[in-house]
């Protein structure tokens, strides 16, 4: 397979990330990677053109590893995709729902199905990923041990689906970002546009408060702001943010200039068209 025609994802065949790849790029071959680090490296090394990377889930929250990996990867966000997540409980042939004692899956999947699992009296076990859990359950052959994965994974690994719609809420949705080695910034004319960036504020009193003021006074909507520690330090905090609008627009440019005044570091990760899903959930 050629690198130009390859998109990487973390997981195994049947994972939600593979489904997202196929939805957005049906003509590009998806390639599984064991870890997010491997997926990022494949893009950086020119082995793949794109990567489909989950960044947050409406039930389980952020995919923590990504916030640490993205800034150091040297890669760029060129797009986003929202995928409605549906999990099925699956087990080897002949298994019955009432006999299932344990179910394994990725920690994010277990978090999205926690209430349903508790109601069924099934104990969750953390595993590397969802589709890989389906494969391992099929190999183990224990009819009391199940996996939480996509219905597609049940077909791939020859498992019986014992219960569908295991997720705790109908809105269970994961946001993916599409990564590339080179920027492919949207133009101002392509708005609505999302601008993603990371920053560190200078170590002065009220620096974050003052830095955020520029977005309010210039009418820039910040849709996401998250903090996380850097290199295990309790003193160094890095922030990831998404805002609506293109940096070439005057109000966005002024807001970013004011932010930069209070920052020791500011890096744009991507300027890309907003998914149509954003308008759908906003009711517009």
N, C-alpha and C positions, 0 to 999 in steps of 0.2 A: 504494500500500500504506500502511495506517495505521501510525503509530508503535507503537501499542498491540499490534499484531499482527506486530511485526517483531523478529527477533533477528539481530544482526550477528556476523560472524566475519571473521578475516583470511584472505585467499586468494581463489581463484576457484572457480566451480562445479565440484564434483567433489573438493574438498579434504576431508581428514579432519575438519576443523572443521565443515564443512557436514553431514557424516554425523552428527557428534555432535549438532548442532542438531536434526536430524530424528529422532534416536533419543529425545531427551529431550522435545522440543516438536514433535510431528508436526503440530500444528494451527497453528503459528506460522510465518510466512514467513521463511526465512533470506535475509539480504542480505550480499553479498560486499563487503569493504573491502580496499583495496590494502595498508594498513598497520595495525599495532596502534593507532597513534596515531589513525588515522581511525575505527577501531572504537570506541575509548574516547570520542572526541569525539561520535560519533553518539548514544551513550547519554547523555552529559552534556547535549547540546543538545536532547534530547527527540525525536530522529529515530527512535530505536529503544527498545524497552522493556528488552531484555536483550542480553547479549553472551556468546558462548561462546569462552573464551580458554584456550589450552593453557598449562600452567604447568610441566610436567615430563614426561619420558619415562623409562621403565624402562631403556632402553639408552643413550640419548644424554644423559641428565641434564636439567638445568633449561633452560627457555627464558629466557635471560638478560635480554632486553629487558623482560620482564614485571615483574620485581622492581623495575626502575627506574620503570616507568610506573604501576604500581598505587598506590604511596603518594601520588603527586601528582595522580592522576586525580579524587579525591573520590568514587570509586565504591565499592560494597560487594559483597562476595561473599555470594551468597544460596544457593549450592549447588555441588555438584561432580559430575563424571561421569568415569568411566574407560572408555576406548575401546581395544579390542584393535586394534592397527594392522597392516594388511597392505598391503604394497607390491608392485606389479607392474612389470616392465620392459616398456615399450611403445615402439613405433616406427611409422613410416609403413607403409602397406600394402606388402607385398612384401619387407619387411626380414627378415633371418634372424639368429638369435642369434649365430652364429659370426662374423658380419660387423660386429657392433656394436663400435665403438672407444671411444665416449664416451657418458656418460649424465648428464643434468642434473637437479637437484632442489634443494629447500631443504636447507640445511646440516644440519638435524636429521635429515632423511630419509637423506641420504648417510651420516651417522654411524650410523644404525640398520642400514644395509645394507653397511657397509664390508667385512666379511669376504667376503660373497657376491660383491661387485663385484670384489674382488681375485682371488678364485678364478676368475672368468670373464675376467680380464684387461681389465676395462673401467675407464676413467679417469673419475672423477667430476668434475662441474663444478657449482659453486655457483650457484644461481639464486634468485629472489625467493621462490618457493613451489612446491609440488608440482603442483597442478592447472594453474597458469600455465605450468609447464615442459611439461606435456602439450600445452597449446595451442600453445606456441612450436615444439615439435618437429613438430607436425602442419603448422604454417605453413611451416616450413623444408623439410620433405620429404626430408631427407637420410637414406637408409636405413642409414647407419653411425652415426647419432646417435639416442640413445633418451632416454626420460624415466623417472624413478621416480615413480610416482603411484598413486592408488587405481585399482582395476579400473573404478570408476564413471567416472573421468576418461577412460579409454580409450574407453568408449562415447560419452561426450559429444563428444570431439574426433576420433573416427573413426580411432583407432590400433589396431594389432594388438598383443595381449599376447604377448610372446615367452617370458616366464617369470613365474610367480606366486611368492608367498611369498619375496620377496627379502630380508626382514628376517633378521637374524642369529640371532634366538632366538624361540621360540614365545611367550615371555612379553611380547613387545614391546607395551607399553601406554602410552598417554598419559593423563595426568590433566588434565582441564579444570576451570576454575572458571567459574561462571556469575555475571556481573556485572550490577548494576543501579544506578540513580541513587539509590535510597533503600534503607535497610536493611530486611530482612525476616527478623529474627532468629528462630531456632528457640526454642522454649520448653524448659525443663529436662525436661519430660515427653516430649519428642520424642527423647531420647537413644536411641542413641549420637549425640553431637553433636561437631562439630569447631569449634574456635575458632581463627581465624587472626588474627595481629597482627604488626606491625612494632615494633621498638624500637631505641633507641641507648643504650648504657650510658654512665654518667658516666666521665670520664677520671681514674679512680683505680685503684690497683693491685688486681688480682684482681676487678675489678667484675663481669666476665662470670661467673666462677666462683661468686661469691657470689650473683649474680642467679639462676643456674640451681639453686642449692641449694633454693630454695623449692618447686620442682616435685618434687624428690626427697623432701623431708621431708613433703610433703602428698600424696604418692602420685598425682601427676598425670603421665600419660604424654605425653611430647613426641614426636610422630611425625615432625617435620621442624624442622630448624634450619639456616639458611643465612645466610652473611654476604656482603656486597658493599660495595664502596667507594662513597662518596657524593661526587658532583660532582668526580670525579677526584682526590680527596684520599686520601693514604695514612694520614691520621690519623683521618678520620671514617668509621667503619664502622657500617653499618646491618644489622640482623638481621631475617629473616623467619622466623616460626615457626608451626607448627600443633600444637595440643594436643587431647587427647581430654577432653571435658567442657564443661559450661556454666558461664559465670562466676557464675551465681546459686548454684551448688553451693558449699558452704562450702570444700572443699579447693581448688577452682579459684580462688575469690575470694582466699583467703589466699596462694596461690602468686603470683597476679598482683599483689597488694599488696606482697609482698616483692620481686618483680621491679621494680616501679615505684620502690621506694626507691633502687635503684641505677641508675635510668634518667634520662636527660635528655629522653627522648621515648618515649611508648608510645601506640600507636594500634590499636584493634581494627578489623580489616578486615571481619570477618564471623563470625557464629555460625549454623551451618547443619547440617542433618542429615547424618550420615556416609553415604557411599555404601554400599550393600550389598556392593559389591565388596571393601571392606576386610575384612568378615567372611569372605568366600570365600577370600581369600588367606591369612587367618590360620588357616584350617581349622576355623572354628567354625560 
